[in-house]
Amino acid sequence: MSLIVGRQPILDKNGITYGYELLYRGDADHAFESLHEDEATSHVINNSFYNTEFGNFTSGKKSFINFTTQLILDEMWLVLPKNQVVIELLENIEPTEEVIAATQKIKNAGYTLALDDFEYDPKLEPLIELADIIKVDFTLSDMQTVEQLAKTYIPQGKILLAEKVETLKEFKISRDWGYTLFQGYFFAEPEIIESEQIPESKASKLQLMQKIHEQNIDFGDLVNILKTDPGLTIKLLKYINSVSMGVRHEITNLRQALALIGLNNFKKWATILIMASIADDKPKELMKLSLLRGRFCELLSEELGRSDQSSEYFLTGIFSLMDAAFNKPMDILVADLPLADEIIETLLGKETRIQNVLKLSHNLEIDGELENLLIALNGNVSMAKLFDINRNAITWTDEILHT
């Protein structure tokens, strides 16, 4: 039986991935099956640390794992490597004397402790004292409370994690108050400033993207365009020569690359690199998520028998976070790109065949609804296959970013 584990990124104040919260997602036959929290966490531990290569799910970053009262008392934490995990105490844990003593034992053993969905209650004081990280849910707390928690606990040496941060504005405010870890999709919902101009460096990259995706472009035109950016050319050759592309002989020039991998693949890799350079001042998780969506959409399109459109599905996934990279509304950005009509319509939120695939990718990230979207695809894709595609997309993305 193949067990499924989801991961949600946790970023530091510089946008660098600090770790991932690991979440139970069911097994290949009973995805999202409702389980008691104890059993769900046990599955996460088993699948993340003992049924796969260690660190595969979190790319070597810290793993935040939810612990219930019973798991604390059963000392389930003993099976986990203390330097790789954060023990996350769920909000419904009652701080009885027995629980406090067991938590003290975890602390004495050198593990990092976090309090999940924190809302102050005097009875929690013993656990607050032991905690290293306090997670504050922005959807459950008003801004005054969020600020007051920072003023209270940061001087005590606590690390504050802003959870469910949905906008760049919330991220900036919480960071200014002293929060240093962040969980949520603020980078996917950009702060829109109508008067802001796209920086010249990004504008030139956007122009390059426009030229690359012109419909009638040929090999020679594309080579000449890329030669205007030597840095991009070097990176592109490096990526194409990476193990991910499966190229047997080293490629040393752009014409050779085009001949071997074809125009669509070449455009795909050029797009990845241009997007990466555009988003270089954004959290790295933004580029990771763009790649993951692109690869997921591409693989699922092939599973649905739409291989002839796989490059369009890939580009849709990649471009779905373009508004975050530019801090500009999507409708303004797509107006300047010569993309296929279906890609543009999808990016603007209209109902298309690609839209349900993109929604599936997004819902996998946020623990959203999947079953009805799968049915709407009319492609007989099982839940098990969906998770298999997502795992493959995660692995591919990690390989690309480490190239």
Secondary structure, 3 states (H helix, E strand, C coil): CCEEEEEEEEEECCCCEEEEEEEEEEECCCCCCCCCHHHHHHHHHHHHHHCCCCCCCCCCCEEEEEECHHHHHCCHHHHCCCCCEEEEECCCCCCCHHHHHHHHHHHHCCCEEEECCCCCCHHHHHHHHHCCEEEEECCCCCHHHHHHHHHHHCCCCCEEEEECCCCHHHHHHHHHCCCCEEECCHHHCCCCCCCCCCCHHHHHHHHHHHHHCCCCCCHHHHHHHHCCCHHHHHHHHHHHCCHHHCCCCCCCCHHHHHHHHHHHHHHHHHHHHHHHHHCCCCCHHHHHHHHHHHHHHHHHHHHCCCHHHHHHHHHHHHHCCHHHHHCCCHHHHHCCCCCCHHHHHHHCCCCCHHHHHHHHHHHHHHCCCCHHHHHHHCCCCCHHHHHHHHHHHHHHHHHHHCC
